[in-house]
């Protein structure tokens, strides 16, 4: 946290957000949840697994209302188990495919565990003790079980098809259609399942689950943004998720973009990838506008505002080709505190879309297409959100005076310097 204060030392609003977030009292949902865990050791172990396997989703899942929290937690753990099998390149392909295609049945088998993952597979411990997850899954309302099993079946078979098809072992993607299909399997289906759980809990209307296109595009927006950001990491590990249909217009080899002589082509390719994601924004906003439960809205909005901030960060940013870049912790916390209403979310999206617009270079071959995508987003906002309500309200962040912000900044800097000395 200290490093986060230092990174935001010249940004008072981020310092305010960090301070408020650090010392904010726990919500009623969290207090009740923690009290319940003291009475149920098996369930507590599942939430320990959640905290162990997800830094980004663990907190927002535990903020959900009681009717939904356990179902979403177990949905995440089931899919994390499935993903751990898919990611493990030490597993023989035949064994991997067998597990992927049968995982929706495995979750009904009491006592099932799996210890065949390679020793370096980061979430292998979850599968070694997966019987704990199964026991809790079987306690869920059958309507939740059905949703989770259905998505596990679709995702597992999709992963298996992908692993055994022309993109064997998930190392490359050829067309934009392939890109969309892969992201559907690993993220769009998550959107489907979450929407089904929201509606099954009665916290949201049946229409939320009925529009599968919107649910799918919520997942695609997150997944595609992460894939753009992770270029260098994927390149070094021998994976290629950017579709050749896009990057092939700018280079003969996927690794060419890290070469200094390919700078202009690399920049154009990066912006073409961002353009592909920008087209999803109107559907993302449409999905969130239909949500009525506060905890569900927060759960959905937080990752989406992080994604649009990340998209603005990577746009026209050649650092993507050198390292994995991330938004500042202070900026992330400020977004978390802001993502509490549709007006705030629209304001955040409009801000970062404007940042992309400012970086959009007329010399780039994608300039006009990016401008048109931004225009469509602005048109959606103008049509659906009153102009007077797009100012962010930080209702969850108590006001700090400018003097106090300065004091915090000075203390953070002193502590940071003392650590270096």
N, C-alpha and C positions, 0 to 999 in steps of 0.2 A: 504493500500500500504506500510506503514511503516513496518508492520510485515513481509511483503513479502521481503523487503530489508534485514531485520534482518535474515530471514531464508536462504537467499542466500549470506550472508556476506562473506563466504569463497569461493565463486564461482564467480570470476570476470566476466565471460561471461554472467552469469545470471543478475548480477548487471547492466552491460551494456545494456542488453535487457530491463530490467525494466525501466531504465532511458530513453532509446530511445522511448519506448512504451508510457511512461507517457507524454513525451513532444513532441511527433511526431505531425506534422501538420495534420489536417483532409484531407482525400483524396478528389479528385474532386467529386467522387460518393456521398460521405457523405455530402459534402457542398451543392450539387445540391438537394439531397434528403431532407435535412433540410429546404432549401429554399422553396421547393414545399409544405412541410407540413404546413408552415405558411399560405398557401392559401387554405387549405382544412382541416377544423376542424374534420370532420368525419374520414378521413384517419389518421389524427394525433392520434385520440383516438385508432385506431387499432394498431398503432405502440406503443402507451402507453401500451396497453394490451400485446403486444409482449415483451416489456421490463419488464413488471410485471411478466410474466409467464416463461420467459427463460433468464437466465443469460448467458448461453453458446452459444445459437444460435442467439440471438438478434443482436449482433454486426456484425456477419458475414453475416446475411441476409441483413442488411442495407448497406453492402459494394457491394452487387450485382449490376450489370448493370441495367439501368432503365427498359429495356424490360422485366425483370424477377423479380425484387425486390418485387413488390406488390403481384404478384401471389404466390411467395414462402411465404411471410408473411401471407397471408390469408390461404394458405394451412396449415401452422403451426397452426394457430389459430383454424381452423376447426378441425384438429386432436387433438389439446389440449382440445377443448370442448368435443369431443368424449371420450378422455382419462379420463377426469374429471368425466364423467358419469360412465365409467367402474370402476374407482378406488373407487367410493363412496360406502362403505359397508353399509351405512344407507338406501340406496334405496332398496325398495322391488324388488326381483329378476325379477318378471313379468314386472314391470315398467322399470327396467333397460334394459331388453332384448328388450322391445318394442321400447325404445329410440335408442338403438344401431342399431337395424334393420331398422329404419326409418330415421336415421340422414342424409343420402344422399338426402332425400327429404326435410327435415327441412331447409336445407341451401338455399332453393329456396322460403321459406315462409317469406315474409316481415313482420316485427313486432314480429317475434317469439322470446320469451325469456323463461328462465327456472330458477325457484327459489326454486326447491325442493331438492337441495343438502343439506347435513348436514352442520351445521354452521361452522364446523372445516375443511371442504374441502377447500384446499388452493386456488384453482382457481375458486371457485364458482362465484366470481364477473364477470368473463368472460361470463358465461352463463346467469347471471342476466341481462347483457346488450348485449346479443348476437345479437340483432337486428342491432347494429352498424356494426358487422362483416358481417352479411347477406347483408346489403345495399352495402358495398364495394365489396363483392363477386359478386354481380349481376352487378357490373360495369366492371368486368373483361371481356376480350375477351372470347367468348364462348368456344374456344379451351382450354383455361385454366380452365374454369368452368367445362368442361367435365372431365378433368383429375382429378380435386379435388373431384368431386362428385363420380367418379368411384372408387377412392381409399377409400373414406369414406364409400361407400357401401361394398366393400370387407373387409375393416377393421372392420366395425361395425358388419357385419354378422359373421366374424371370432371370434371376441370377444364374441358375443352372443353364438355361438356354444361352445366356450371354457367354458363360465360361466355355461352353462346348461348341459355339458357333464360330463364325469367321474372325471374331475378336477374342479368340481363345485367351483365357487367363486375364481378361479385362485390362489389356495393356494398350489398346488403341481404339480410336473411334473414327469412322470414315466419314459419314454424312451427318448433316444437321438432324435428319430423322433418327439416325443412330444415337446421336447426342441426346435428343429428346427422350428416346426410349430408355436409354441407360438411366438418365435422371429420373424418369418416371418410376423405374424399378426401385431405385435406392432412396428417392425422396418424395416423388409424387404420390406413391402408394401410402407413404406415411401421412401425407395430407388427407388422402381418402379416409384412412383409418381414424385419424383424429377427428375429422368431421363426423364420422359415424358414431364415435364415442360421445362427442358433444351432444348430438341429437338423441342418442340412446339414453343419456343421463337426464334428458328433459330440461337441461340448462339452456339448450338452444333449440330452435325450431327444426322440424324435419327437413325444411328447405335447405338448411346448411349442408346436410349430407347429400341432398339430391343433386346439387350442382357439382358434379365431379370434375368438370373442367376448371372451375375456380379452385377447388381443393388441390388438384394436381399442380396448378401453376403457382400456388403458394409454396409447395415443395421445390419446384423447379427454380424459382427465384433464389431460394437459399442455396441450393446445390450448385447451380451454375455460377453464382457469385464466388463461392468457395473454390470451385474448379479454376476460375480465372486467377484468383489470388495464389493458388497453390502451384502455379506453373513450375517454378524452380524445384520445389520439393518432389513433384511428380516426375520431372525430367531426370533428376538424380536417382530416383528409385525405379526408373525404367517404365513409367506409365505415361500414357498420352490420352488425355480425356478431351482436349480441344479437338473439335472435328476437323478432319483434313479438308472438308469442303470449304471451311473458312480459312484455316492457316495455309492451305496449299496455294492460295492466290498470292501469297507473300513470300514463300520460301519453298525450297525443295526438300529440306529436312527440318524436322521439328526442333532440333537443337540449334538451328542457324540463328535463332532470335537472340541468343546470348552473345553473338559475335558483334564487335563494334562496327564492322562494315555493313551490317544489316539493320542499323538503328532506325532508319526511316520506315523500312518495311515492317520491322518489329512493332513500332508505334502504331502503324495503321492496322496491323493484325490485332493488337490488343484492343483498340477502339472498336474494331468490328465485332470482337467477342462481347464487349460491353453493350454494344448496340443490340445484339441478340437477346440480352437479358432485359434491357430497358423496355422492350416490347411487352414484357409480362406485367409491368407496373400497374396499368389500369385494372387488370384482373385481381391483383393483390389488394388494391384499395377497395375494389367492389366486394371482395370476400369479407374484409374486415368491417366494412360498413354495415353488414347484415348481422353482426354479432351483438347480442344483448346482455349476456352475463359478464360482469366486470372481470372476474378471475379468468374466464376464457379469453376475453379481449386482451388482457395483459399478456397472457401466455402466448397468444398469436402475434401480438404487436411487437414485443421486445425483439425477437429474432429478425423480424422484417425491417425494423428501423436500423438494426445493426447492419443488415445486408445492404440497404441503400447507402449507408455511410461508407461501407467497405467498397461498394461499387464506385462511389465518387472518388474514393482514395486511389483505386487502381486505374481509373480512367486516365489515359495519356501519361501514365506514371511508369517510366522505364525501370524503376526499382523492382517491379514485379519479376523481371527477368534475372534478377540477381539474388533476391532473398524473399522470404515470406513476410509481407508487410501487414501490419494490423493497425486498427484505429487505437488511439490512446485510451488507457483505462479510464481517465477522467471523462473523456468524450463518451465512452460506453456507458458509464454510470449516469451521466447527464441524460442520455437517451433512455435508459431504463426508467428514470424518474419521470420523464416526459411522456412515455408511452402508456398513458392512462385514459385517453379519450380519442375519438376519431378526429376531432379538430386538431389535437396535438400531433397525431400521426401524420395527418395531411401536411401540417406545417413543417414537420421534419422532412418528409419526402420532397416538398417543394424547395426547401433549403438546399438539400443535396443535389436535386436535379438542377437547380440554379448553379451550383458549384461545377457540375459537369458541363453545363452550357458555357460557363466562363472559360473552361479549359478546352472547349471544342475549337479546333484550329481550322480555319478556312482552307488551309493547304492540304488537310487530310482528305483522302478520297471518300471517307465516310462522313464528312462534315454535314452534307445535306441530309443524309438518312438519319444521323443522330439528331439533327435539328428538328426533323419531322417527328421522331419518336418523342422528343421533349415536348413538342407542340401537342401531341395526343394526350400526354399526361396532364399538361396544363388545361386542356379542353375538358378532360374528365373532372378535374378539380373544380373548374369554373361551373360546370354543369351540375355537379352533385353536392358541392359544399359552399354554403353562403360565404361571400368574400369577407364578411366581417368577423368570421369565426376561425381564422387560420393563425391566430397568435397563440404560441405555446403557453399553456398554463401549467406551471410546475406545482401542482397542488400538493404533491407528496414531499416537497422540498421546502423546509422552513427557510425564511429569508435570513441571510447573513449580511451584516453591514460591510461596506467596502473596507473599513478599518480592520475588522476581524479577518476578512479574507487575506488582507496583506500580512497580518500577524501569522496566519496559518502558513502562508507562502514562505515567510522569513524563517519560521521554525523548521519547516520541511527542508529548506535549503541548508540550514545550519546542521541539522541531523545528517543530511546526505553528505555534506563535506566532512563531518566528523567520522563517518563510516569510511571515507576514502583515505583519511589520514592515518 
